[in-house]
């Protein structure tokens, strides 16, 4: 009897031992002990389901990230010169803004046809605003700006010159100091303390070069009135708002085109020899005694652009003096403007800007616009004289642009 009890005890221990081993065995063993240990299976399954839920959440988050990354990659920047990103062409407001905008659209259409790029024309409110825009959009702007504005913008953000304008064969122009015809002003010294009308403090001919002349002569004008353009400066003088005014001077064309007007030798108003007043024709050209081809003179200084508004301006004003010669205006590009596109624009303008081109005569070749008749390639050193003058006068970027 005792042996039988021991035998059953040993058999029970073996069964118990097998049961314990089954709990630690591989999954196939688990299926054999489902009935023996259901609580263990429940715990394992529950833990497995929880892990599955956690893994599923990770997968969902990963898919969301992948979608976001894909969307970012698919957003491509529009190409420069496309309808979505046209090339910005800026013009300083030196003459009538409406004339610049309408003429600028003609240039834009010509450039689009020649290069295949899209262009957007604008006229910022001042020379300073033009420079700010070019520096703020360094990779998509081109600007028709004068010498001082170019030097300032080159110093500020590194814009580069593409070409310079030519007016009737000359790569230079000057500033004219204009006074009332009936005033007793006979010399530069007589301007001391008088009210001075300037186009813009950023203007090379309207402000920088006259300032140098006044400093050399020891002249200190009184109040300086910024009028907002060369034509406005002439009108301010005509209307008696200032005592004298400055603006650009381009030499007149002489009878039969026998020779060019000579700086320092010929009178700035040599046409007065005929004893006739300049007349502006329907095409916007100002003549004295007829076309130069017929023995007359063509007047090209800043007053010609306001002869429609003030037909007698040449009878009521006179040129007192001229400044030194000034390098002509530029077509410049933002510091990061693509070189291959700039070269295409320069090549197109070299072909298009021509006084014999009717479309150009309705835009930048017009007396109402900038009166360019051709363009020529120059480099940065062409404007070193302007830099030297600004340094000599102590004119800084802050003086002209502010900030």
Secondary structure, DSSP 8 states (H G I E B T S, - for coil): -HHHHHHHHHHHHHHHHHHHHHHTS-HHHHGGGTTT-HHHHHHHHHHHHHHHHHHHHHHHHHHHHHHHHHHHHH-----TTBTTB-EEEEE--SS-HHHHHHHHHHHHHHHHHHH---EEEE--SSHHHHHHHHHHTTTTEEEEE-HHHHHHHHHHH--EEEEEEEBTTBSEEEEEEEEETTS---SGGGGTT--EEES-TT-IIIIIHHHHHHHHHT---S-EEE-SSHHHHHHHHHTTSSSEEEEEE---B-GGG-S---TTTS-TTGGGGG----EE-TTS-EEESS-GGGT-EE--SGGGGGTTT-TTHHHHEEEEEE-S-EE--EEEE-TT--HHHHHHHHHHHHHH--TT-HHHHTTTTSTTTT---EEE---GGGGHHHHHHHHHHT--HHHHH--
